[in-house]
């Protein structure tokens, strides 16, 4: 270890729409919701991550909560910078001591050049001296232990918060990909709308998220069904708070349309796959990563639709950040990393 290494801080960031994860020295040091709370009067950031999430949808007029990322890309530039800065400060590392910060940040595969620049600029504003970008499906493939440099085709389906990334990977590159802006957030809105339509009850984002976690399902019938879940909300007829219980089969009905769109995107990606790689995929199957992979019965439903084996990653929520961490250690080796010069 050289003297220069002592002053270098290396971090890998999975900048997600729902959660942001940071890896340092092979350890996940930050796993927080991607949200900031801002004081409207001063413009200063009050809270980041879990603390800001507790305030979400419960604030008075002087405080606003902002999700800086929408559909996997930075929508609010200033809030994104405050969030990244707040999360790096949470790591408890004095940045002034480190003269050189090196970052690898994960981005959706369907991102535009302008959106890439926004990520680079945000990294620059938090004093990163060296920044690389990696596409989410590539990071997910590395994170679940696939050898991306081999001349073998692998299909990754990464269902995050804002985007679903479907990509066929071979020889350190993405051969064909589909990036659709239907993922975890869309599932949450589907549940909110269903509760309004079906039960005349108004619920917030956080309650819908809890429903998705406890009774979310992609199939109408499951072998091991979860227990019905009590939901509190406001009755639209009387305006009085009330409680109802929902079952997993109701929620599978609410999510049906969005899941069908993901299935269509998977079929479209398979359609565009070169025949030799399609032959590999027939043998290896499809790999599911991201928070959406945790939805009950989703793997079975995709397997029924494609007639191919579907594997869910061991820790789907962290597969992308783990892969980003592997890329960070091998920035000189991996040719698929994007640096400032190539944008």
C-alpha distance (Angstrom), angle and dihedral (degrees) to the residues before:
residue distance angle dihedral
X1 . . .
X2 3.79 . .
X3 3.79 126.9 .
X4 3.82 89.5 -106.7
X5 3.83 90.6 57.8
X6 3.80 90.2 59.1
X7 3.79 89.9 62.9
X8 3.80 95.3 43.9
X9 3.77 120.3 96.0
X10 3.81 113.6 -163.7
X11 3.79 121.2 -164.9
X12 3.80 135.0 169.4
X13 3.82 117.1 -151.4
X14 3.78 129.0 -162.7
X15 3.80 97.9 -162.6
X16 3.79 99.9 -162.0
X17 3.79 132.6 178.6
X18 3.82 91.2 -125.7
X19 3.83 104.1 23.6
X20 3.78 136.6 14.0
X21 3.80 118.7 -148.5
X22 3.80 126.8 -169.9
X23 3.80 126.6 -163.6
X24 3.79 123.7 -161.5
X25 3.82 125.1 173.2
X26 3.86 90.4 -4.4
X27 3.82 91.4 -57.6
X28 3.80 127.0 110.4
X29 3.80 99.4 -124.4
X30 3.82 98.6 169.9
X31 3.81 129.1 36.8
X32 3.80 107.6 162.5
X33 3.83 137.9 144.5
X34 3.84 112.7 -94.2
X35 3.78 97.4 -114.0
X36 3.81 138.3 110.7
X37 3.81 132.0 -161.4
X38 3.80 114.5 -142.3
X39 3.82 131.2 -167.7
X40 3.82 105.0 -126.7
X41 3.83 93.0 -153.1
X42 3.81 98.4 53.6
X43 3.82 100.6 19.7
X44 3.82 88.6 -131.1
X45 3.80 123.6 140.0
X46 3.81 111.6 -110.3
X47 3.80 100.7 -179.8
X48 3.80 141.3 1.2
X49 3.81 132.1 -159.3
X50 3.82 120.1 -11.2
X51 3.83 94.2 6.2
X52 3.80 91.0 52.6
X53 3.82 89.9 45.4
X54 3.82 90.2 57.4
X55 3.81 87.7 56.4
X56 3.83 94.2 46.8
X57 3.83 112.8 121.2
X58 3.82 89.7 -1.7
X59 3.81 101.1 80.8
X60 3.81 132.8 118.7
X61 3.81 122.5 -132.5
X62 3.83 95.8 -83.6
X63 3.82 93.8 59.1
X64 3.78 127.3 56.1
X65 3.79 128.5 -176.0
X66 3.79 116.9 -143.8
X67 3.79 131.7 -166.1
X68 3.83 100.3 -152.2
X69 3.82 94.0 -162.7
X70 3.75 125.3 64.5
X71 3.81 123.1 179.8
X72 3.80 90.4 -5.2
X73 3.81 96.1 -56.9
X74 3.80 135.2 91.4
X75 3.80 109.1 -87.9
X76 3.81 98.5 166.2
X77 3.78 109.8 41.5
X78 3.82 99.6 -168.9
X79 3.80 94.3 44.2
X80 3.83 89.9 49.6
X81 3.81 90.9 53.8
X82 3.82 92.6 48.4
X83 3.78 89.4 48.1
X84 3.82 95.3 50.1
X85 3.81 90.2 44.5
X86 3.82 92.3 47.9
X87 3.81 92.5 49.3
X88 3.82 93.0 47.5
X89 3.83 89.2 49.5
X90 3.83 88.2 51.0
X91 3.79 88.2 62.1
X92 3.79 85.8 71.6
X93 3.80 94.8 -130.5
X94 3.76 118.1 138.4
X95 3.76 101.1 -127.8
X96 3.79 94.7 -164.1
X97 3.79 89.7 66.2
X98 3.81 90.1 57.4
X99 3.77 111.7 69.0
X100 3.80 95.6 -171.6
X101 3.80 126.9 45.9
X102 3.78 119.0 -171.2
X103 3.81 120.2 -167.3
X104 3.78 138.3 -175.7
X105 3.80 112.0 -164.7
X106 3.77 126.8 -168.4
X107 3.84 120.2 -130.3
X108 3.84 135.6 179.3
X109 3.82 115.3 -96.8
X110 3.82 92.9 -124.7
X111 3.83 93.5 58.7
X112 3.83 120.9 132.8
X113 3.84 126.0 -128.7
X114 3.82 90.4 -107.6
X115 3.81 91.0 52.9
X116 3.83 90.1 49.0
X117 3.81 89.3 53.6
X118 3.80 90.4 52.1
X119 3.83 89.5 56.3
X120 3.83 91.8 48.5
X121 3.83 91.4 48.3
X122 3.81 92.0 49.8
X123 3.82 89.9 51.4
X124 3.81 90.6 48.2
X125 3.80 91.7 52.5
X126 3.80 90.8 56.8
X127 3.84 88.4 54.0
X128 3.81 99.5 -101.8
X129 3.80 107.7 163.3
X130 3.81 95.7 -171.4
X131 3.82 121.4 31.2
X132 3.80 129.9 178.6
X133 3.79 129.2 -178.8
X134 3.78 126.1 -147.3
X135 3.80 127.6 -169.6
X136 3.81 114.5 -113.7
X137 3.83 98.5 -122.6
X138 3.81 90.1 50.9
X139 3.82 91.3 49.9
X140 3.82 90.1 46.7
X141 3.83 90.8 51.7
X142 3.82 90.8 51.4
X143 3.81 90.7 45.0
X144 3.81 94.1 56.0
X145 3.80 91.4 48.5
X146 3.82 102.5 -104.0
X147 3.80 118.7 151.5
X148 3.80 99.7 -122.4
X149 3.82 93.6 -175.8
X150 3.81 94.4 62.8
X151 3.84 119.9 100.7
X152 3.83 88.8 -115.7
X153 3.79 125.4 112.2
X154 3.82 119.1 -123.4
X155 3.78 126.1 176.8
X156 3.80 118.1 -145.1
X157 3.82 123.3 -167.4
X158 3.81 108.8 -167.2
X159 3.81 111.9 -174.4
X160 3.79 107.7 -170.4
X161 3.78 133.1 162.3
X162 3.80 100.6 -79.9
X163 3.81 105.8 14.9
X164 3.78 141.0 29.3
X165 3.80 110.2 -141.9
X166 3.79 118.0 -160.1
X167 3.79 115.9 -177.9
X168 3.79 140.9 162.4
X169 3.80 109.4 -141.3
X170 3.81 128.8 -162.4
X171 3.82 135.6 147.9
X172 3.84 95.1 9.0
X173 3.78 93.2 -55.7
X174 3.78 144.1 89.7
X175 3.81 107.3 -109.3
X176 3.79 97.1 -173.4
X177 3.77 132.0 -8.2
X178 3.78 144.6 -178.0
X179 3.79 120.1 -156.7
X180 3.80 115.0 -172.7
X181 3.78 127.1 178.7
X182 3.78 94.1 -131.8
X183 3.80 115.0 102.9
X184 3.81 142.1 107.5
X185 3.83 95.9 -27.7
X186 3.80 91.0 51.5
X187 3.83 89.4 51.5
X188 3.83 88.5 53.3
X189 3.83 92.3 52.0
X190 3.82 90.2 46.7
X191 3.82 89.3 56.4
X192 3.84 92.2 47.4
X193 3.81 91.5 51.0
X194 3.81 92.7 45.1
X195 3.83 91.9 53.0
X196 3.79 89.7 49.6
X197 3.81 94.0 47.7
X198 3.77 100.8 38.2
X199 3.80 104.3 31.8
X200 3.84 103.2 22.0
X201 3.78 89.0 -125.6
X202 3.80 126.5 131.9
X203 3.80 116.0 -143.0
X204 3.81 132.6 175.0
X205 3.79 131.0 -120.7
X206 3.80 93.4 -97.7
X207 3.83 93.3 53.3
X208 3.83 90.8 47.6
X209 3.81 89.0 50.9
X210 3.82 90.0 53.1
X211 3.83 90.8 50.2
X212 3.82 89.4 51.0
X213 3.82 91.6 51.1
X214 3.82 96.6 44.7
X215 3.81 103.7 37.0
X216 3.82 105.5 6.8
X217 3.80 112.0 137.3
X218 3.79 138.9 167.6
X219 3.82 93.6 -157.3
X220 3.81 130.9 61.8
X221 3.81 90.5 -138.7
X222 3.79 125.2 38.8
X223 3.82 129.7 -174.3
X224 3.82 91.4 -136.4
X225 3.81 105.6 30.3
X226 3.82 119.1 -163.5
X227 3.81 119.1 -124.7
X228 3.81 118.7 -93.4
X229 3.79 112.4 -87.7
X230 3.85 126.5 -133.3
X231 3.83 113.5 -130.3
X232 3.81 125.6 -163.2
X233 3.79 120.3 -156.0
X234 3.78 145.6 129.0
X235 3.79 119.9 -71.6
X236 3.81 107.5 -124.9
X237 3.82 92.7 -151.0
X238 3.80 99.8 50.2
X239 3.82 102.1 17.3
X240 3.84 89.4 -130.7
X241 3.84 121.7 128.6
X242 3.80 112.9 -107.2
X243 3.79 142.1 168.9
X244 3.80 130.1 -127.1
X245 3.81 132.4 170.1
X246 3.80 123.9 -125.5
X247 3.79 130.3 -162.0
X248 3.82 129.1 -142.4
X249 3.83 92.6 -112.5
X250 3.83 90.1 59.0
X251 3.80 90.9 51.9
X252 3.82 91.8 46.9
X253 3.81 86.5 56.2
X254 3.84 90.3 50.3
X255 3.84 92.6 50.5
X256 3.81 96.6 41.9
X257 3.83 98.6 99.3
X258 3.81 95.3 48.1
X259 3.82 92.5 47.1
X260 3.83 89.5 50.0
X261 3.82 88.8 56.0
X262 3.81 90.2 52.8
X263 3.83 89.6 49.3
X264 3.82 90.1 51.3
X265 3.81 90.7 51.3
X266 3.84 90.3 50.8
X267 3.82 90.4 51.2
X268 3.82 90.6 47.7
X269 3.82 91.4 51.7
X270 3.83 90.1 49.1
X271 3.81 89.0 49.5
X272 3.83 90.9 55.3
X273 3.81 94.1 46.8
X274 3.85 115.9 111.9
X275 3.85 110.1 -111.0
X276 3.83 96.7 -113.1
X277 3.80 91.4 53.0
X278 3.82 90.0 44.6
X279 3.82 87.0 57.2
X280 3.84 89.3 54.2
X281 3.82 91.7 48.3
X282 3.81 89.9 52.3
X283 3.82 87.2 59.9
X284 3.83 100.0 37.8
X285 3.83 99.6 35.8
X286 3.80 127.8 -153.2
X287 3.82 126.0 -50.6
X288 3.82 120.1 -141.8
X289 3.82 119.4 -156.0
X290 3.81 137.5 159.1
X291 3.81 130.1 60.0
X292 3.82 91.4 -65.5
X293 3.82 89.3 64.7
X294 3.83 87.2 71.2
X295 3.82 91.5 65.9
X296 3.81 106.5 116.5
X297 3.81 114.4 -104.9
X298 3.83 95.6 2.3
X299 3.82 93.2 120.5
X300 3.83 90.7 50.9
X301 3.79 92.0 48.1
X302 3.84 93.5 51.0
X303 3.82 89.7 44.9
X304 3.83 90.3 53.3
X305 3.80 91.2 49.3
X306 3.83 97.9 46.0
X307 3.86 99.1 29.5
X308 3.82 86.4 -134.5
X309 3.82 130.4 117.8
X310 3.83 112.9 -96.9
X311 3.84 120.7 -154.7
X312 3.81 121.3 -162.6
X313 3.82 113.4 -148.2
X314 3.84 116.5 -113.1
X315 3.80 93.9 -116.1
X316 3.82 102.5 14.3
X317 3.81 95.1 176.7
X318 3.79 92.5 59.1
X319 3.80 101.8 34.4
X320 3.82 93.2 96.0
X321 3.80 96.0 49.1
X322 3.83 91.1 45.7
X323 3.81 89.2 53.6
X324 3.80 90.1 47.7
X325 3.82 87.7 53.1
X326 3.83 91.0 52.2
X327 3.83 89.6 49.8
X328 3.83 89.5 50.9
X329 3.81 90.9 58.3
X330 3.82 91.7 47.5
X331 3.81 103.9 40.1
X332 3.82 91.2 134.2
X333 3.82 92.9 49.2
X334 3.83 103.4 46.0
X335 3.79 114.4 76.2
X336 3.81 94.9 -169.7
X337 3.81 94.3 71.6
X338 3.82 114.1 107.9
X339 3.80 119.3 -140.5
X340 3.81 130.8 -172.3
X341 3.81 93.5 -92.1
X342 3.80 93.7 60.4
X343 3.81 95.1 55.1
